[in-house]
Amino acid sequence: MKEDINFEDAMEKLEKIAEELESEDLSLDASVKKFEEGMELSKKCNEILQNAEKKITVLINGEEQNFSVNNEE
């Protein structure tokens, strides 16, 4: 899997994998491989979301600090 995949592309691939696992007659080996790929994509999505949450928290905390400094003057 590409490390530079974005959230939207990863989610799209996850949806496709879920559809394939639900609708197609896959062998056990193919199903396991699809499941593994889905788990990797899921971890990547979670990582992307956690990084976004950290950035938002930093931005919000920075704004709160700026607001506090401006109000104290």
ABEGO torsion letter per residue (X at the ends): XBAABBAAAAAAAAAAAAAAAAABBBBAAAAAAAAAAAAAAAAAAAAAAAAAAAAAAAAAAAAAAAAAAAAAX
